[in-house]
Amino acid sequence: MANITAAMVKELREKTGAGMMDCKGALNETQGDIEAAVDWLRKKGLAKAAKKAGRVAAEGLVAVESAGHHAAVVEVNSETDFVARNDAFQAFAREAAKIALNTDGTLEGLQTAHFPGATETVSEKLQALIATIGENMNLRRVTKLEVKKGVIASYVHNQISEGLGKIGVLVALESEGDVDALSALGRQIAMHIAATNPVALDASGVDAATVERETNILREKNAGKPDHVLAKIIESGLKSYYKEVTLLEQPFVHDGSKTVSQVLKEAGSKVGGSVTLTGFVRYALGDGIEKEEGPDFATEVAQQAGRA
């Protein structure tokens, strides 16, 4: 039997909202596999949909930079939040995002690009910063968006300096309409994305493995029902799921009576041209990175006292 720790139970409770004993039972049933335990609880009707946003975050910064019809977002990780507040670290993150505007949008392209007026590459500059500050850092990911006509709107949540924060969002709006009006609309949609964390633009963009997972959960929760009834339940369940997790189907956070798709359609008359949302990206600092949890401060002090 797997060793089920209190930390594992706590993590599962935070992910699902299920009771402590239910979480412990789920972990025992799945040999300590957290994700499998989430599914087990959902199949039993004891948990809400798993949310990736609940994962432990690493430290560092998300940097956003835009210029005309293109923009970039970059994540740079550090070991501590203290370093993230360092002026040199912030300057590196900001400059990396600017450099990304003139690359092919890949991580390798950014790492090998040179700093303006210097012989050092971005990767070499980061290594020098590590040597200076004395803490490990990582240029983790980068995404670049472009439009032919329209705007790339941006939003930074928990901003600590211009273009730097914990969550960075870019939204690409193709339109021949008024740029200022488009920018205002794009910022509102970017704020919506920061709040709701959609997994895709529409149903066609949802990962096939995710669709299969949701289908299996619906099938097992309704096991024993006639096939024709089960098929309708699955179809209805997936529609509800898509409304929750796809951007265009989500209720707009600024006006819950409309979906994002409806807001875009109505915006045409306000901006002076039809508006198409062609893409978006949302970076949450440390999303998906698992951090080892050491002892709490009181335990650490007790351990130190025991060794004294």
Buried (B, 14 or more C-beta within 10 A) or exposed (E): EEEBEEEBBEBBBEBBEBEEEBBBBBBBBBEBBBEBBBBBBBBBEBBEEBBEEEBBBBBBBBBBBBEEBBBBBBBBBBBEEEBBBBEEBBEBBBBBBBBBBBBEBBBEBBBEBEBEEEEEBBBBBBEEBBEEBEBEBBBBBBBBBBBEEBBBBBBBBEBEBEBBBBBBBBBBBBBEBBBEBBBBBBBBBBBBBBBBBBBBBBBEEBEEEEBEBBBEBBBEBEEEEEEEEBEEBBEEBBEEBBBBBBBBBBBBBEEEEBBBBBBBEEBBEBBBBBBEBBBBBBBBBBBEBEEEEEEEEEEEEEEEEEEE
